[in-house]
Amino acid sequence: MPKLKTNKAAAKRYSHTATGKVKRTHANSRHRLATKTSRQKMSRRENAYADKTVEAGIKKLLPYGN
């Protein structure tokens, strides 16, 4: 069986945890931060997990876990 290609766009945005969940970062944390409150900026620092409904599709794009 041939090797499967990793989708590089997805590899830059998502990664797997040891338990198999898909980890992602929060949106809106790159620029225009002066208008956001400290609480908003602080909550965006933490990683989030992808929703269960899209997890299967993301795992298909990342066959080797990246």
PDB file of N, CA, C and O in Angstrom:
ATOM      1  N   MET A   1       0.844  -1.179   0.000  1.00  0.00           N
ATOM      2  CA  MET A   1       0.000   0.000   0.000  1.00  0.00           C
ATOM      3  C   MET A   1       0.892   1.247   0.000  1.00  0.00           C
ATOM      4  O   MET A   1       1.870   1.306   0.745  1.00  0.00           O
ATOM      5  N   PRO A   2       0.557   2.255  -0.841  1.00  0.00           N
ATOM      6  CA  PRO A   2       1.405   3.448  -0.902  1.00  0.00           C
ATOM      7  C   PRO A   2       1.265   4.305   0.351  1.00  0.00           C
ATOM      8  O   PRO A   2       0.311   4.176   1.119  1.00  0.00           O
ATOM      9  N   LYS A   3       2.237   5.172   0.527  1.00  0.00           N
ATOM     10  CA  LYS A   3       2.185   6.100   1.647  1.00  0.00           C
ATOM     11  C   LYS A   3       1.069   7.111   1.403  1.00  0.00           C
ATOM     12  O   LYS A   3       0.764   7.454   0.261  1.00  0.00           O
ATOM     13  N   LEU A   4       0.476   7.574   2.470  1.00  0.00           N
ATOM     14  CA  LEU A   4      -0.571   8.586   2.368  1.00  0.00           C
ATOM     15  C   LEU A   4       0.051   9.962   2.561  1.00  0.00           C
ATOM     16  O   LEU A   4       0.945  10.143   3.387  1.00  0.00           O
ATOM     17  N   LYS A   5      -0.434  10.928   1.788  1.00  0.00           N
ATOM     18  CA  LYS A   5       0.099  12.280   1.901  1.00  0.00           C
ATOM     19  C   LYS A   5      -0.628  13.037   3.011  1.00  0.00           C
ATOM     20  O   LYS A   5      -1.846  12.936   3.164  1.00  0.00           O
ATOM     21  N   THR A   6       0.144  13.788   3.771  1.00  0.00           N
ATOM     22  CA  THR A   6      -0.402  14.655   4.812  1.00  0.00           C
ATOM     23  C   THR A   6      -0.812  15.968   4.176  1.00  0.00           C
ATOM     24  O   THR A   6      -0.066  16.533   3.376  1.00  0.00           O
ATOM     25  N   ASN A   7      -1.992  16.458   4.525  1.00  0.00           N
ATOM     26  CA  ASN A   7      -2.424  17.768   4.061  1.00  0.00           C
ATOM     27  C   ASN A   7      -1.670  18.820   4.869  1.00  0.00           C
ATOM     28  O   ASN A   7      -1.871  18.946   6.077  1.00  0.00           O
ATOM     29  N   LYS A   8      -0.802  19.575   4.194  1.00  0.00           N
ATOM     30  CA  LYS A   8       0.089  20.499   4.901  1.00  0.00           C
ATOM     31  C   LYS A   8      -0.636  21.679   5.527  1.00  0.00           C
ATOM     32  O   LYS A   8      -0.197  22.195   6.555  1.00  0.00           O
ATOM     33  N   ALA A   9      -1.737  22.113   4.926  1.00  0.00           N
ATOM     34  CA  ALA A   9      -2.512  23.207   5.517  1.00  0.00           C
ATOM     35  C   ALA A   9      -3.104  22.765   6.851  1.00  0.00           C
ATOM     36  O   ALA A   9      -3.108  23.530   7.816  1.00  0.00           O
ATOM     37  N   ALA A  10      -3.601  21.541   6.906  1.00  0.00           N
ATOM     38  CA  ALA A  10      -4.167  21.031   8.157  1.00  0.00           C
ATOM     39  C   ALA A  10      -3.071  20.761   9.182  1.00  0.00           C
ATOM     40  O   ALA A  10      -3.286  20.942  10.381  1.00  0.00           O
ATOM     41  N   ALA A  11      -1.899  20.331   8.720  1.00  0.00           N
ATOM     42  CA  ALA A  11      -0.797  20.025   9.633  1.00  0.00           C
ATOM     43  C   ALA A  11      -0.319  21.275  10.369  1.00  0.00           C
ATOM     44  O   ALA A  11       0.157  21.191  11.501  1.00  0.00           O
ATOM     45  N   LYS A  12      -0.448  22.442   9.718  1.00  0.00           N
ATOM     46  CA  LYS A  12      -0.030  23.686  10.353  1.00  0.00           C
ATOM     47  C   LYS A  12      -1.056  24.191  11.363  1.00  0.00           C
ATOM     48  O   LYS A  12      -0.733  25.017  12.216  1.00  0.00           O
ATOM     49  N   ARG A  13      -2.287  23.698  11.268  1.00  0.00           N
ATOM     50  CA  ARG A  13      -3.364  24.198  12.120  1.00  0.00           C
ATOM     51  C   ARG A  13      -3.758  23.252  13.245  1.00  0.00           C
ATOM     52  O   ARG A  13      -4.244  23.691  14.287  1.00  0.00           O
ATOM     53  N   TYR A  14      -3.554  21.966  13.039  1.00  0.00           N
ATOM     54  CA  TYR A  14      -4.012  20.971  14.004  1.00  0.00           C
ATOM     55  C   TYR A  14      -2.885  20.032  14.392  1.00  0.00           C
ATOM     56  O   TYR A  14      -1.918  19.858  13.650  1.00  0.00           O
ATOM     57  N   SER A  15      -3.023  19.431  15.565  1.00  0.00           N
ATOM     58  CA  SER A  15      -2.108  18.366  15.979  1.00  0.00           C
ATOM     59  C   SER A  15      -2.886  17.408  16.866  1.00  0.00           C
ATOM     60  O   SER A  15      -3.941  17.756  17.397  1.00  0.00           O
ATOM     61  N   HIS A  16      -2.362  16.207  17.021  1.00  0.00           N
ATOM     62  CA  HIS A  16      -3.020  15.194  17.829  1.00  0.00           C
ATOM     63  C   HIS A  16      -2.460  15.192  19.243  1.00  0.00           C
ATOM     64  O   HIS A  16      -1.286  15.494  19.453  1.00  0.00           O
ATOM     65  N   THR A  17      -3.290  14.856  20.196  1.00  0.00           N
ATOM     66  CA  THR A  17      -2.826  14.643  21.556  1.00  0.00           C
ATOM     67  C   THR A  17      -2.534  13.157  21.728  1.00  0.00           C
ATOM     68  O   THR A  17      -2.810  12.360  20.832  1.00  0.00           O
ATOM     69  N   ALA A  18      -1.984  12.787  22.863  1.00  0.00           N
ATOM     70  CA  ALA A  18      -1.660  11.383  23.115  1.00  0.00           C
ATOM     71  C   ALA A  18      -2.914  10.521  23.209  1.00  0.00           C
ATOM     72  O   ALA A  18      -2.874   9.326  22.917  1.00  0.00           O
ATOM     73  N   THR A  19      -4.029  11.127  23.618  1.00  0.00           N
ATOM     74  CA  THR A  19      -5.269  10.365  23.747  1.00  0.00           C
ATOM     75  C   THR A  19      -6.069  10.309  22.454  1.00  0.00           C
ATOM     76  O   THR A  19      -7.112   9.657  22.402  1.00  0.00           O
ATOM     77  N   GLY A  20      -5.587  10.994  21.390  1.00  0.00           N
ATOM     78  CA  GLY A  20      -6.261  10.929  20.099  1.00  0.00           C
ATOM     79  C   GLY A  20      -7.154  12.109  19.778  1.00  0.00           C
ATOM     80  O   GLY A  20      -7.757  12.150  18.706  1.00  0.00           O
ATOM     81  N   LYS A  21      -7.252  13.075  20.690  1.00  0.00           N
ATOM     82  CA  LYS A  21      -8.047  14.259  20.396  1.00  0.00           C
ATOM     83  C   LYS A  21      -7.288  15.147  19.410  1.00  0.00           C
ATOM     84  O   LYS A  21      -6.073  15.024  19.257  1.00  0.00           O
ATOM     85  N   VAL A  22      -8.017  16.040  18.747  1.00  0.00           N
ATOM     86  CA  VAL A  22      -7.399  16.973  17.797  1.00  0.00           C
ATOM     87  C   VAL A  22      -7.304  18.335  18.467  1.00  0.00           C
ATOM     88  O   VAL A  22      -8.310  18.912  18.880  1.00  0.00           O
ATOM     89  N   LYS A  23      -6.079  18.840  18.570  1.00  0.00           N
ATOM     90  CA  LYS A  23      -5.820  20.103  19.242  1.00  0.00           C
ATOM     91  C   LYS A  23      -5.758  21.222  18.198  1.00  0.00           C
ATOM     92  O   LYS A  23      -5.232  21.034  17.101  1.00  0.00           O
ATOM     93  N   ARG A  24      -6.302  22.383  18.555  1.00  0.00           N
ATOM     94  CA  ARG A  24      -6.277  23.533  17.659  1.00  0.00           C
ATOM     95  C   ARG A  24      -6.010  24.796  18.469  1.00  0.00           C
ATOM     96  O   ARG A  24      -6.039  24.770  19.699  1.00  0.00           O
ATOM     97  N   THR A  25      -5.751  25.896  17.774  1.00  0.00           N
ATOM     98  CA  THR A  25      -5.561  27.178  18.446  1.00  0.00           C
ATOM     99  C   THR A  25      -6.806  28.039  18.261  1.00  0.00           C
ATOM    100  O   THR A  25      -7.621  27.780  17.376  1.00  0.00           O
ATOM    101  N   HIS A  26      -6.946  29.051  19.089  1.00  0.00           N
ATOM    102  CA  HIS A  26      -8.083  29.962  19.002  1.00  0.00           C
ATOM    103  C   HIS A  26      -7.872  30.959  17.866  1.00  0.00           C
ATOM    104  O   HIS A  26      -6.742  31.319  17.536  1.00  0.00           O
ATOM    105  N   ALA A  27      -8.974  31.390  17.282  1.00  0.00           N
ATOM    106  CA  ALA A  27      -8.932  32.419  16.249  1.00  0.00           C
ATOM    107  C   ALA A  27      -8.868  33.802  16.888  1.00  0.00           C
ATOM    108  O   ALA A  27      -9.069  33.944  18.094  1.00  0.00           O
ATOM    109  N   ASN A  28      -8.590  34.808  16.088  1.00  0.00           N
ATOM    110  CA  ASN A  28      -8.595  36.222  16.494  1.00  0.00           C
ATOM    111  C   ASN A  28      -7.564  36.549  17.557  1.00  0.00           C
ATOM    112  O   ASN A  28      -7.847  37.325  18.470  1.00  0.00           O
ATOM    113  N   SER A  29      -6.380  35.978  17.458  1.00  0.00           N
ATOM    114  CA  SER A  29      -5.364  36.276  18.466  1.00  0.00           C
ATOM    115  C   SER A  29      -4.058  36.774  17.854  1.00  0.00           C
ATOM    116  O   SER A  29      -3.020  36.747  18.515  1.00  0.00           O
ATOM    117  N   ARG A  30      -4.095  37.227  16.607  1.00  0.00           N
ATOM    118  CA  ARG A  30      -2.871  37.641  15.922  1.00  0.00           C
ATOM    119  C   ARG A  30      -2.673  39.154  15.872  1.00  0.00           C
ATOM    120  O   ARG A  30      -1.588  39.648  16.180  1.00  0.00           O
ATOM    121  N   HIS A  31      -3.705  39.885  15.490  1.00  0.00           N
ATOM    122  CA  HIS A  31      -3.548  41.331  15.370  1.00  0.00           C
ATOM    123  C   HIS A  31      -4.832  42.007  15.815  1.00  0.00           C
ATOM    124  O   HIS A  31      -5.826  41.341  16.105  1.00  0.00           O
ATOM    125  N   ARG A  32      -4.807  43.338  15.869  1.00  0.00           N
ATOM    126  CA  ARG A  32      -5.897  44.136  16.418  1.00  0.00           C
ATOM    127  C   ARG A  32      -6.200  43.734  17.859  1.00  0.00           C
ATOM    128  O   ARG A  32      -7.358  43.583  18.250  1.00  0.00           O
ATOM    129  N   LEU A  33      -5.161  43.571  18.617  1.00  0.00           N
ATOM    130  CA  LEU A  33      -5.333  43.136  20.002  1.00  0.00           C
ATOM    131  C   LEU A  33      -5.628  44.293  20.949  1.00  0.00           C
ATOM    132  O   LEU A  33      -6.051  44.075  22.085  1.00  0.00           O
ATOM    133  N   ALA A  34      -5.405  45.530  20.485  1.00  0.00           N
ATOM    134  CA  ALA A  34      -5.640  46.685  21.348  1.00  0.00           C
ATOM    135  C   ALA A  34      -7.121  46.856  21.661  1.00  0.00           C
ATOM    136  O   ALA A  34      -7.474  47.407  22.703  1.00  0.00           O
ATOM    137  N   THR A  35      -7.983  46.392  20.773  1.00  0.00           N
ATOM    138  CA  THR A  35      -9.423  46.550  20.995  1.00  0.00           C
ATOM    139  C   THR A  35     -10.004  45.417  21.832  1.00  0.00           C
ATOM    140  O   THR A  35     -11.154  45.499  22.263  1.00  0.00           O
ATOM    141  N   LYS A  36      -9.236  44.370  22.067  1.00  0.00           N
ATOM    142  CA  LYS A  36      -9.731  43.234  22.841  1.00  0.00           C
ATOM    143  C   LYS A  36      -9.373  43.409  24.318  1.00  0.00           C
ATOM    144  O   LYS A  36      -8.346  43.999  24.652  1.00  0.00           O
ATOM    145  N   THR A  37     -10.221  42.897  25.183  1.00  0.00           N
ATOM    146  CA  THR A  37      -9.970  43.011  26.617  1.00  0.00           C
ATOM    147  C   THR A  37      -8.891  42.010  27.031  1.00  0.00           C
ATOM    148  O   THR A  37      -8.575  41.079  26.290  1.00  0.00           O
ATOM    149  N   SER A  38      -8.342  42.211  28.205  1.00  0.00           N
ATOM    150  CA  SER A  38      -7.319  41.303  28.717  1.00  0.00           C
ATOM    151  C   SER A  38      -7.865  39.893  28.876  1.00  0.00           C
ATOM    152  O   SER A  38      -7.163  38.913  28.626  1.00  0.00           O
ATOM    153  N   ARG A  39      -9.116  39.801  29.290  1.00  0.00           N
ATOM    154  CA  ARG A  39      -9.750  38.490  29.479  1.00  0.00           C
ATOM    155  C   ARG A  39      -9.883  37.751  28.147  1.00  0.00           C
ATOM    156  O   ARG A  39      -9.674  36.539  28.080  1.00  0.00           O
ATOM    157  N   GLN A  40     -10.229  38.482  27.093  1.00  0.00           N
ATOM    158  CA  GLN A  40     -10.342  37.863  25.768  1.00  0.00           C
ATOM    159  C   GLN A  40      -8.986  37.341  25.303  1.00  0.00           C
ATOM    160  O   GLN A  40      -8.876  36.220  24.806  1.00  0.00           O
ATOM    161  N   LYS A  41      -7.961  38.165  25.471  1.00  0.00           N
ATOM    162  CA  LYS A  41      -6.614  37.773  25.035  1.00  0.00           C
ATOM    163  C   LYS A  41      -6.081  36.600  25.853  1.00  0.00           C
ATOM    164  O   LYS A  41      -5.415  35.712  25.322  1.00  0.00           O
ATOM    165  N   MET A  42      -6.381  36.608  27.145  1.00  0.00           N
ATOM    166  CA  MET A  42      -5.900  35.550  28.021  1.00  0.00           C
ATOM    167  C   MET A  42      -6.555  34.209  27.673  1.00  0.00           C
ATOM    168  O   MET A  42      -5.900  33.167  27.700  1.00  0.00           O
ATOM    169  N   SER A  43      -7.844  34.244  27.348  1.00  0.00           N
ATOM    170  CA  SER A  43      -8.544  32.997  27.032  1.00  0.00           C
ATOM    171  C   SER A  43      -8.110  32.424  25.689  1.00  0.00           C
ATOM    172  O   SER A  43      -8.261  31.225  25.454  1.00  0.00           O
ATOM    173  N   ARG A  44      -7.574  33.258  24.807  1.00  0.00           N
ATOM    174  CA  ARG A  44      -7.116  32.774  23.507  1.00  0.00           C
ATOM    175  C   ARG A  44      -5.729  32.144  23.563  1.00  0.00           C
ATOM    176  O   ARG A  44      -5.311  31.495  22.604  1.00  0.00           O
ATOM    177  N   ARG A  45      -5.015  32.323  24.659  1.00  0.00           N
ATOM    178  CA  ARG A  45      -3.683  31.713  24.799  1.00  0.00           C
ATOM    179  C   ARG A  45      -3.765  30.200  24.921  1.00  0.00           C
ATOM    180  O   ARG A  45      -2.900  29.483  24.417  1.00  0.00           O
ATOM    181  N   GLU A  46      -4.799  29.719  25.588  1.00  0.00           N
ATOM    182  CA  GLU A  46      -4.927  28.282  25.808  1.00  0.00           C
ATOM    183  C   GLU A  46      -5.321  27.574  24.522  1.00  0.00           C
ATOM    184  O   GLU A  46      -6.036  28.134  23.690  1.00  0.00           O
ATOM    185  N   ASN A  47      -4.853  26.342  24.362  1.00  0.00           N
ATOM    186  CA  ASN A  47      -5.263  25.550  23.211  1.00  0.00           C
ATOM    187  C   ASN A  47      -6.674  25.043  23.412  1.00  0.00           C
ATOM    188  O   ASN A  47      -7.148  24.893  24.538  1.00  0.00           O
ATOM    189  N   ALA A  48      -7.333  24.784  22.302  1.00  0.00           N
ATOM    190  CA  ALA A  48      -8.686  24.242  22.345  1.00  0.00           C
ATOM    191  C   ALA A  48      -8.681  22.915  21.604  1.00  0.00           C
ATOM    192  O   ALA A  48      -7.683  22.531  20.994  1.00  0.00           O
ATOM    193  N   TYR A  49      -9.798  22.228  21.665  1.00  0.00           N
ATOM    194  CA  TYR A  49      -9.912  20.942  20.980  1.00  0.00           C
ATOM    195  C   TYR A  49     -10.969  21.056  19.900  1.00  0.00           C
ATOM    196  O   TYR A  49     -11.986  21.726  20.079  1.00  0.00           O
ATOM    197  N   ALA A  50     -10.721  20.395  18.775  1.00  0.00           N
ATOM    198  CA  ALA A  50     -11.668  20.421  17.666  1.00  0.00           C
ATOM    199  C   ALA A  50     -12.952  19.711  18.063  1.00  0.00           C
ATOM    200  O   ALA A  50     -12.944  18.794  18.884  1.00  0.00           O
ATOM    201  N   ASP A  51     -14.038  20.143  17.476  1.00  0.00           N
ATOM    202  CA  ASP A  51     -15.341  19.564  17.764  1.00  0.00           C
ATOM    203  C   ASP A  51     -15.411  18.125  17.256  1.00  0.00           C
ATOM    204  O   ASP A  51     -14.755  17.771  16.276  1.00  0.00           O
ATOM    205  N   LYS A  52     -16.204  17.308  17.925  1.00  0.00           N
ATOM    206  CA  LYS A  52     -16.321  15.887  17.558  1.00  0.00           C
ATOM    207  C   LYS A  52     -16.830  15.712  16.132  1.00  0.00           C
ATOM    208  O   LYS A  52     -16.482  14.734  15.470  1.00  0.00           O
ATOM    209  N   THR A  53     -17.658  16.654  15.645  1.00  0.00           N
ATOM    210  CA  THR A  53     -18.257  16.505  14.321  1.00  0.00           C
ATOM    211  C   THR A  53     -17.243  16.675  13.197  1.00  0.00           C
ATOM    212  O   THR A  53     -17.434  16.118  12.116  1.00  0.00           O
ATOM    213  N   VAL A  54     -16.174  17.427  13.422  1.00  0.00           N
ATOM    214  CA  VAL A  54     -15.161  17.636  12.381  1.00  0.00           C
ATOM    215  C   VAL A  54     -13.891  16.827  12.626  1.00  0.00           C
ATOM    216  O   VAL A  54     -12.991  16.808  11.787  1.00  0.00           O
ATOM    217  N   GLU A  55     -13.822  16.165  13.770  1.00  0.00           N
ATOM    218  CA  GLU A  55     -12.610  15.438  14.149  1.00  0.00           C
ATOM    219  C   GLU A  55     -12.255  14.332  13.153  1.00  0.00           C
ATOM    220  O   GLU A  55     -11.081  14.147  12.832  1.00  0.00           O
ATOM    221  N   ALA A  56     -13.248  13.602  12.665  1.00  0.00           N
ATOM    222  CA  ALA A  56     -12.996  12.503  11.725  1.00  0.00           C
ATOM    223  C   ALA A  56     -12.401  13.021  10.424  1.00  0.00           C
ATOM    224  O   ALA A  56     -11.506  12.394   9.857  1.00  0.00           O
ATOM    225  N   GLY A  57     -12.891  14.165   9.945  1.00  0.00           N
ATOM    226  CA  GLY A  57     -12.364  14.748   8.716  1.00  0.00           C
ATOM    227  C   GLY A  57     -10.939  15.229   8.863  1.00  0.00           C
ATOM    228  O   GLY A  57     -10.134  15.088   7.942  1.00  0.00           O
ATOM    229  N   ILE A  58     -10.621  15.794  10.008  1.00  0.00           N
ATOM    230  CA  ILE A  58      -9.259  16.289  10.257  1.00  0.00           C
ATOM    231  C   ILE A  58      -8.289  15.110  10.367  1.00  0.00           C
ATOM    232  O   ILE A  58      -7.165  15.181   9.871  1.00  0.00           O
ATOM    233  N   LYS A  59      -8.720  14.036  11.013  1.00  0.00           N
ATOM    234  CA  LYS A  59      -7.862  12.863  11.148  1.00  0.00           C
ATOM    235  C   LYS A  59      -7.563  12.235   9.786  1.00  0.00           C
ATOM    236  O   LYS A  59      -6.505  11.635   9.589  1.00  0.00           O
ATOM    237  N   LYS A  60      -8.498  12.377   8.852  1.00  0.00           N
ATOM    238  CA  LYS A  60      -8.286  11.861   7.500  1.00  0.00           C
ATOM    239  C   LYS A  60      -7.203  12.682   6.786  1.00  0.00           C
ATOM    240  O   LYS A  60      -6.423  12.143   6.001  1.00  0.00           O
ATOM    241  N   LEU A  61      -7.165  13.986   7.067  1.00  0.00           N
ATOM    242  CA  LEU A  61      -6.158  14.868   6.464  1.00  0.00           C
ATOM    243  C   LEU A  61      -4.771  14.667   7.083  1.00  0.00           C
ATOM    244  O   LEU A  61      -3.756  14.957   6.449  1.00  0.00           O
ATOM    245  N   LEU A  62      -4.732  14.173   8.315  1.00  0.00           N
ATOM    246  CA  LEU A  62      -3.481  13.932   9.025  1.00  0.00           C
ATOM    247  C   LEU A  62      -3.337  12.437   9.316  1.00  0.00           C
ATOM    248  O   LEU A  62      -3.547  12.021  10.455  1.00  0.00           O
ATOM    249  N   PRO A  63      -2.987  11.623   8.326  1.00  0.00           N
ATOM    250  CA  PRO A  63      -2.981  10.180   8.528  1.00  0.00           C
ATOM    251  C   PRO A  63      -1.946   9.690   9.534  1.00  0.00           C
ATOM    252  O   PRO A  63      -2.113   8.618  10.115  1.00  0.00           O
ATOM    253  N   TYR A  64      -0.887  10.452   9.747  1.00  0.00           N
ATOM    254  CA  TYR A  64       0.174   9.994  10.648  1.00  0.00           C
ATOM    255  C   TYR A  64       0.237  10.790  11.950  1.00  0.00           C
ATOM    256  O   TYR A  64       1.230  10.716  12.673  1.00  0.00           O
ATOM    257  N   GLY A  65      -0.794  11.533  12.244  1.00  0.00           N
ATOM    258  CA  GLY A  65      -0.875  12.206  13.530  1.00  0.00           C
ATOM    259  C   GLY A  65      -0.302  13.599  13.607  1.00  0.00           C
ATOM    260  O   GLY A  65      -0.820  14.418  14.365  1.00  0.00           O
ATOM    261  N   ASN A  66       0.731  13.906  12.867  1.00  0.00           N
ATOM    262  CA  ASN A  66       1.429  15.198  12.883  1.00  0.00           C
ATOM    263  C   ASN A  66       1.113  15.969  14.094  1.00  0.00           C
ATOM    264  O   ASN A  66       1.615  17.080  14.268  1.00  0.00           O
TER     265      ASN A  66
END
